[in-house]
Amino acid sequence: MADLLDFIDWSGVECLNQSSSHSLSNALKQGNREDEGLNLESDADEQLLVYIPFTQVIKLHSIVIEGSEEEGPKTVKLFTNKEHMGFSNVSDFPPSDTAVLSPDNLKGKPVVLKYVKFQNVRSLTIFIEDNQSGSEITKVQKIVLYGSTVETTDMKGFKKIEDQ
């Protein structure tokens, strides 16, 4: 399984309720996510809603979400191919999978997903519902997505041939 970092469509990535000084790129981007001093922090309360579109269709196998024992995420719900989700409608949809992160997960042990539900993924929404201690701020050190690409044709690469 490969790190899917190269297949993230960075122009469409969003995170709701992130602290302006501790944004999603700290946990998701190469280099930043390896820096212990950088993390993603929630702002108004403990919840975070992360939207990650991909440049091509992927199969998602597992996810790593690292954080501290106290402020690291606890309940994480994953949704595939759901655009424009917000805190107001996140409970309207059944998640593709739900994980309760253990101390081992927070140190880097991957959460293996229900693979059949993550076969044709164009986007992933990660809803971090709460954290380990119930505190107001959730901190995420690192997010890594593992999987593979689905062999598809990129229609953007084709040019229309005009009649002569």
C-alpha positions in Angstrom: 0.0 0.0 0.0 1.3 3.4 -0.9 1.0 6.8 0.8 -1.7 8.6 -1.2 -0.2 12.1 -0.6 0.7 12.6 -4.3 -3.0 12.0 -5.3 -4.5 14.7 -3.0 -6.1 17.6 -4.9 -4.7 20.3 -2.7 -6.8 23.1 -4.3 -10.0 21.5 -2.9 -8.8 20.4 0.6 -10.8 22.0 3.4 -10.9 21.8 7.2 -13.8 23.2 9.3 -13.1 24.5 12.8 -9.3 24.6 12.4 -7.2 27.0 14.4 -5.8 29.7 12.0 -2.3 29.2 13.5 -2.5 25.4 13.5 -4.0 24.4 10.2 -4.6 21.2 8.4 -1.4 21.5 6.2 0.6 20.9 9.4 -0.8 17.4 9.8 -1.2 16.5 6.1 1.6 17.9 4.1 4.9 16.1 3.6 7.7 17.6 5.9 5.2 19.4 8.1 3.6 16.2 9.4 7.0 14.8 10.4 7.7 18.0 12.5 6.7 17.3 16.2 6.2 21.0 16.7 3.5 21.4 14.0 0.0 20.1 14.4 -3.6 20.7 13.4 -5.7 22.1 16.3 -9.4 22.6 16.6 -10.7 26.1 17.3 -14.1 26.7 18.9 -14.6 23.1 20.3 -13.1 19.7 19.9 -14.6 18.7 16.6 -12.9 18.9 13.2 -14.3 18.2 9.7 -11.6 17.5 7.1 -12.4 17.2 3.4 -9.8 15.6 1.1 -10.5 15.3 -2.7 -8.2 13.2 -4.9 -6.9 13.9 -8.4 -8.0 10.4 -9.4 -10.1 7.6 -8.1 -8.4 5.7 -5.2 -8.9 2.6 -3.1 -8.3 3.4 0.6 -6.9 0.6 2.7 -6.0 2.3 6.0 -5.5 5.6 7.7 -3.0 6.8 10.3 -4.1 9.7 12.6 -1.5 10.5 15.2 -2.0 12.7 18.2 -1.3 13.1 21.9 -2.7 10.8 24.6 -5.0 13.6 26.0 -5.8 15.9 23.1 -5.5 13.3 20.2 -8.7 12.3 18.3 -10.9 9.5 19.7 -14.0 8.9 17.6 -13.3 9.3 13.9 -16.0 8.9 11.2 -15.0 8.5 7.6 -17.3 9.3 4.6 -16.5 8.7 1.0 -17.6 10.8 -2.0 -19.7 13.3 0.1 -19.1 16.9 -0.9 -20.1 20.0 1.1 -20.6 18.4 4.4 -20.8 20.6 7.5 -21.2 20.2 11.2 -25.0 20.8 10.7 -25.5 17.8 8.3 -22.7 15.4 9.2 -25.1 13.3 11.4 -27.5 13.0 8.4 -25.3 10.5 6.6 -24.2 7.1 7.7 -20.4 6.9 7.8 -18.5 4.5 5.5 -16.6 3.5 8.6 -16.1 4.6 12.2 -12.9 4.2 14.3 -12.3 4.7 18.0 -8.6 5.5 18.1 -6.5 3.6 20.7 -3.2 4.9 22.3 -1.4 2.6 19.7 -3.3 4.3 16.9 -2.3 7.7 18.1 1.4 6.6 18.1 1.1 5.6 14.4 -0.6 2.2 14.2 -2.8 2.3 11.1 -6.5 1.8 11.3 -7.4 -0.8 8.7 -10.7 0.2 7.0 -13.7 -1.8 5.8 -12.0 -2.2 2.4 -15.2 -3.0 0.4 -16.5 0.5 1.3 -13.4 2.3 0.1 -13.1 1.0 -3.5 -14.0 4.0 -5.7 -13.0 7.0 -3.6 -13.0 10.4 -5.2 -13.0 12.3 -1.9 -12.7 11.5 1.8 -14.4 13.4 4.6 -12.9 12.8 8.1 -15.1 13.8 11.0 -13.2 13.9 14.3 -16.1 13.9 16.7 -14.2 14.0 20.0 -10.8 13.6 21.7 -9.3 11.2 24.2 -9.9 13.4 27.3 -13.0 15.3 26.4 -11.1 18.6 26.4 -12.1 21.6 24.2 -9.1 21.4 21.8 -8.2 18.4 19.6 -4.7 18.2 18.3 -3.7 16.1 15.3 0.0 15.5 14.7 -0.2 13.5 11.4 -2.7 12.2 8.9 -1.5 9.6 6.4 -3.8 7.8 3.9 -2.7 4.4 2.6 -4.1 2.7 -0.5 -3.8 2.5 -4.2 -5.0 4.2 -7.3 -7.8 2.7 -9.5 -6.6 2.4 -13.1 -8.9 4.9 -14.8 -8.6 7.2 -17.8 -8.0 10.9 -17.0 -10.4 12.6 -19.4 -8.8 16.0 -18.7 -5.8 14.9 -20.7 -7.7 14.4 -23.9 -8.2 17.3 -26.4 -11.2 17.5 -28.6 -10.2 16.9 -32.3 -11.9 19.5 -34.5 -13.3 18.5 -37.9 -11.1 19.6 -40.7 
